[in-house]
């Protein structure tokens, strides 16, 4: 008797395979749909492009620094870029690290921008005094510690951006800039804000994030009735300053990464508030007065210490209430090459920009996750 031969019915095997294949396709389709709706897919592309661009800029800066050591001529023109839209031309220096896109002015009046970048700068150039017609200052990543008092001469100034410098104080003359609309002094060394800043009554955006030692704001800032955006994150505030509660047009308030233990009961005075960021504080409860903010659409908190939350907030169909239970940037930043970070402040600034972009994307989405435990973004460099 010969050996037994087992005969398989191929139709049965094919049927099993087809069922498995259909299930795999269904799973893949669901995964594709999930990725399309995910905020991280979009952010990954945007931030990967930004990282690559920044690395190229760092390499160019290193090359230019080497060249400057051998032949330092005309330093002011090396890092100064003046863009004059009335003439539809852009005067860009060869040694300016970042190129600023040129946007022609809708009017015929002069629209001039002053740019300064690089650690070689420890004070503003004297020639700046002659340019009182400027409308924008963009001074980033320098070693400048003080803003000179002659800033009061710049009565046409609309935007003052001085981020990631070493500024330790603001001059009292800052209050003379009554036409100023945007002020960004994030990631400096400010420990106090002068009351005179309250005289900049046309201010709409104020960013004081990441100064670390800032713990209070003067009551005189209550005069800033037009402020719509205020960021005081990454400081040492134990409570929301009284002056903030007297900014009736405030729509975006970020007080994350401070030392808040509770919120003021009269926070409902901020009737125009739409986005409130409270993560990385020590809050144990949220007051009922938050439920009276009729325009509030996004509320971000940390869940580690939070024990009491009004049910009207938790189950509201209008408010995107998101609890962050862990460091949302762990894993994301660890994959970035050390070459990308110039220092710890640069890392914190990047983290801040990423989280802002992430929350802005969530704000635009129809739905948002109720909690975020970890955001992992791999950046291949």
C-alpha atoms as one frame of an Amber mdcrd trajectory, in Angstrom:
protein
   0.000   0.000   0.000   1.490   3.327  -1.145   1.870   6.457   0.971  -1.224
   8.541   1.708  -1.508  11.732  -0.257  -3.462  14.615   1.252  -5.396  16.549
  -1.357  -6.392  20.190  -0.535  -9.403  21.813  -2.093  -7.899  24.967  -3.653
 -11.265  26.722  -3.690 -11.352  26.572   0.121  -7.798  27.946   0.395  -8.610
  30.687  -2.107 -11.729  31.581  -0.154  -9.746  31.934   3.094  -7.161  34.064
   1.335  -9.769  36.344  -0.250 -11.461  36.883   3.112  -8.122  37.764   4.676
  -7.285  40.079   1.785 -10.635  41.903   2.096 -10.116  42.413   5.837  -6.625
  43.790   5.204  -7.966  46.238   2.619 -10.659  47.409   5.042  -8.039  47.942
   7.782  -5.750  49.784   5.361  -8.592  52.017   4.173  -9.514  52.927   7.748
  -5.871  53.658   8.538  -5.566  55.893   5.451  -8.700  57.788   6.476  -7.355
  58.199  10.009  -4.052  59.599   8.740  -5.836  62.062   6.445  -7.843  63.406
   9.397  -4.863  63.433  11.751  -3.226  66.761  12.537   0.164  65.092  12.919
   0.519  64.079   9.265   0.164  67.669   8.154   2.384  68.984  10.934   5.082
  66.423  10.238   5.481  67.664   6.673   5.411  71.338   7.674   7.926  70.953
  10.479  10.205  68.649   8.514  10.403  71.310   5.808  11.079  73.965   8.465
  13.840  71.895  10.087  15.554  71.292   6.758  15.378  75.006   5.952  16.766
  75.968   9.327  19.653  73.530   9.045  20.575  74.998   5.687  20.436  78.477
   7.216  22.698  77.409  10.102  25.268  75.988   7.701  25.184  79.169   5.611
  25.644  81.249   8.766  28.669  79.195   9.812  30.246  79.668   6.397  29.597
  83.398   6.495  30.995  83.703  10.023  34.235  82.121   8.823  34.388  84.538
   5.939  33.729  87.507   8.232  36.693  86.618  10.453  39.061  87.025   7.529
  37.494  90.120   6.072  35.214  92.208   8.270  34.044  95.223   6.331  30.941
  97.313   6.588  29.338  95.378   9.472  26.137  97.341   9.459  25.364  96.492
   5.864  26.316  92.847   6.493  23.369  92.078   8.727  20.978  94.878   7.847
  18.186  94.378   5.341  15.993  97.267   4.284  12.968  96.588   2.170  11.264
  99.573   0.571   7.928  98.666  -0.953   7.258 102.112  -2.348  10.002 101.431
  -4.849   9.051  97.756  -5.229  12.653  96.740  -4.552  14.372  94.683  -1.892
  17.838  95.608  -0.650  19.128  92.361   0.848  22.620  92.042   2.287  24.723
  89.063   1.325  25.340  88.104   4.939  21.734  88.210   6.229  20.930  84.707
   7.370  17.183  84.611   6.618  15.489  86.095   3.589  12.216  87.903   4.390
   9.553  87.636   1.663   8.769  90.935   0.028   5.147  91.999   0.169   4.332
  95.153  -1.781   2.427  97.789   0.161  -1.152  98.463  -0.798  -0.510 102.160
  -0.338   2.109 104.443  -1.780   3.617 105.438   1.570   6.995 104.053   2.611
   6.951 100.646   4.275  10.369  99.866   5.715  11.645  96.901   7.697  14.779
  96.672   9.828  16.309  93.231  10.384  19.187  92.175  12.595  20.340  88.617
  13.264  23.313  86.914  14.827  25.257  86.627  18.078  27.927  89.073  16.866
  25.549  91.920  17.693  25.731  93.146  21.303  24.115  96.532  20.666  22.110
  98.212  17.939  24.083 100.073  15.243  24.323 103.862  15.619  23.038 104.313
  12.070  19.620 103.102  13.253  18.965 106.502  14.854  18.691 107.999  11.391
  15.951 105.592  10.272  13.020 106.948  12.255  10.720 106.259   9.310  10.909
 102.485   9.923   7.658 100.627  10.576   8.995  97.238  11.649  11.905  95.961
  13.738  12.874  92.283  13.549  15.851  91.588  15.831  16.425  87.922  16.628
  19.062  85.732  18.282  21.493  88.507  19.174  23.291  89.268  22.444  21.646
  92.659  22.807  20.630  93.296  26.432  18.913  96.668  26.262  16.620  98.563
  23.949  17.991 102.116  23.609  15.905 105.085  24.769  15.992 106.594  21.272
  13.300 104.102  20.311  10.826 106.876  21.183  11.849 108.584  17.932  10.225
 105.795  15.898   6.693 107.133  15.940   5.735 105.137  12.823   6.696 101.783
  14.335   3.930  99.181  13.983   5.739  95.890  14.748   8.457  95.320  17.336
   9.809  91.763  17.219  12.843  91.021  19.400  12.864  87.295  20.168  15.598
  85.055  21.560  17.887  87.883  22.616  19.267  88.764  26.076  17.059  91.784
  26.816  16.860  92.346  30.577  14.661  95.456  30.686  12.494  97.766  28.615
  13.103 101.520  28.488  10.430 103.812  29.906  10.286 105.454  26.468   8.567
 102.311  25.146   5.271 104.008  26.050   5.864 106.638  23.349   5.156 104.072
  20.624   1.456 104.803  20.487   1.043 103.408  16.955   2.526 100.019  17.848
   0.233  97.090  17.019   2.423  94.023  17.642   5.106  93.432  20.246   6.983
  90.138  20.542   9.595  89.987  23.302   9.487  86.234  23.843  12.478  84.234
  25.073  14.495  87.071  26.554  15.591  87.775  30.145  12.865  90.188  31.243
  12.007  90.143  34.945   9.627  93.128  34.931   7.489  95.169  32.558   7.360
  98.979  32.960   3.927 100.575  33.557   4.600 102.857  30.565   3.827  99.953
  28.244   0.178 100.607  29.081   0.413 103.786  26.971   0.723 101.712  23.773
  -3.045 101.824  23.464  -3.191 100.491  19.877  -1.416  97.233  20.749  -3.252
  94.129  19.492  -0.676  91.351  20.008   1.622  91.038  23.019   3.975  88.062
  23.395   6.097  87.783  26.553   6.506  83.999  26.552   9.614  82.227  27.788
  11.191  85.017  29.849  11.170  82.596  32.819  11.582  85.235  35.566   8.491
  87.300  34.802   5.973  86.965  37.647   3.644  89.980  37.394   2.323  92.631
  35.020   1.658  96.257  36.035  -1.977  97.287  36.499  -1.439 100.057  33.926
  -1.628  97.420  31.187  -5.388  97.546  31.803  -5.333 100.438  29.330  -4.561
  98.022  26.492  -8.199  97.676  25.480  -7.429  96.501  21.929  -5.246  93.502
  22.774  -6.601  90.336  21.135  -3.608  88.012  21.624  -1.633  87.649  24.864
   1.024  85.015  25.548   2.693  84.984  28.979   3.555  81.266  29.015   6.855
  79.924  30.308   7.165  82.397  33.190   6.538  82.415  36.960   2.980  83.733
  37.250   1.140  82.383  40.306  -2.144  83.885  39.149  -3.576  85.595  36.101
  -2.684  89.308  36.404  -5.564  91.672  37.191  -4.775  93.802  34.156  -5.414
  90.811  31.862  -8.994  90.539  33.126  -9.512  94.120  31.945  -8.681  93.471
  28.281 -12.197  93.272  26.785 -11.099  92.308  23.252  -8.849  89.413  24.337
  -9.468  86.309  22.194  -6.330  84.199  22.740  -4.769  83.817  26.202  -1.832
  81.492  26.867  -0.703  81.164  30.492   0.696  77.632  30.169   3.928  76.534
  31.874   3.562  78.831  34.873   2.778  78.229  38.559  -1.005  78.755  38.566
  -2.857  76.986  41.371  -6.292  78.429  40.665  -8.135  80.773  38.318  -9.859
  84.019  39.318 -13.602  83.690  39.878 -14.186  86.747  37.705 -12.454  85.257
  34.662 -15.841  85.537  32.932 -15.002  89.233  32.444 -13.122  88.108  29.319
 -16.294  87.950  27.266 -14.485  87.818  23.899 -12.146  84.952  24.899 -12.070
  82.086  22.383  -8.923  80.084  23.253  -7.503  79.530  26.750  -4.294  77.563
  27.377  -3.635  76.407  30.953  -1.473  73.286  30.535   1.640  72.688  32.633
   0.345  74.444  35.733  -0.786  73.106  39.119  -4.532  73.651  38.796  -6.719
  71.304  40.857 -10.090  72.635  39.733 -11.739  74.897  37.161 -14.220  77.537
  38.377 -17.859  77.554  37.298 -17.347  81.066  35.920 -15.605  79.500  32.897
 -18.970  78.214  31.743 -20.141  81.823  31.322 -17.597  82.501  28.568 -20.041
  82.206  25.683 -17.398  82.540  22.951 -14.912  80.039  24.388 -14.250  77.268
  21.840 -10.938  75.747  23.019  -9.717  74.992  26.528  -6.395  73.190  27.111
  -5.425  71.998  30.608  -3.108  69.486  32.284  -4.789  66.528  33.920  -2.098
  65.508  36.395  -3.467  67.616  39.273  -6.944  68.451  38.003  -9.718  67.029
  40.184 -12.828  69.144  39.570 -14.172  70.288  36.201 -17.669  71.703  35.606
 -19.721  69.102  33.729 -20.981  71.816  31.388 -17.434  72.129  30.054 -16.782
  68.386  29.807 -19.912  67.671  27.786 -20.146  70.874  25.806 -20.486  70.367
  22.044 -19.088  73.848  21.436 -15.915  73.753  23.567 -12.959  71.579  22.585
 -11.847  70.600  26.088  -8.462  68.862  25.870  -6.581  67.439  28.833  -2.855
  66.872  28.396  -1.797  63.999  30.628   1.870  63.842  29.671   4.675  65.859
  28.107   3.337  66.172  24.582   6.731  66.731  23.025   8.554  63.698  24.487
   9.729  61.469  21.697   9.287  64.178  19.102  12.315  66.268  19.978  14.558
  63.333  20.864  14.737  62.301  17.212  16.017  65.691  16.106  19.731  65.933
  15.460  21.748  67.909  18.029  23.003  69.991  15.132  19.544  71.542  14.910
  19.512  72.958  18.453  21.763  75.933  19.021  20.977  75.953  22.753  18.276
  74.999  25.257  16.386  78.208  24.575  16.258  77.300  20.891  14.768  73.934
  21.833  12.098  75.540  24.032  11.235  78.019  21.299  10.803  75.202  18.801
   8.609  73.278  21.251   6.473  76.369  21.776   6.051  76.942  18.038   5.158
  73.315  17.447   2.495  73.191  20.162   0.995  76.465  18.945   0.751  75.075
  15.415  -0.724  71.832  16.759  -3.440  73.590  18.759  -4.239  75.969  15.907
  -4.790  72.946  13.689  -7.069  71.354  16.308  -9.001  74.596  16.531  -9.795
  74.413  12.804 -10.881  70.762  12.889 -14.533  69.804  13.318 -13.634  67.394
  16.122 -10.694  67.143  18.498  -9.386  64.448  20.900 -10.614  64.776  24.481
  -7.120  64.111  25.772  -3.570  64.015  24.477  -1.131  61.672  26.190   1.821
  61.863  23.831   2.605  63.379  20.474   5.372  61.581  18.611   6.778  63.194
  15.503   9.782  61.633  13.818  12.037  64.053  11.995  14.603  62.323   9.846
  17.633  64.572   9.370
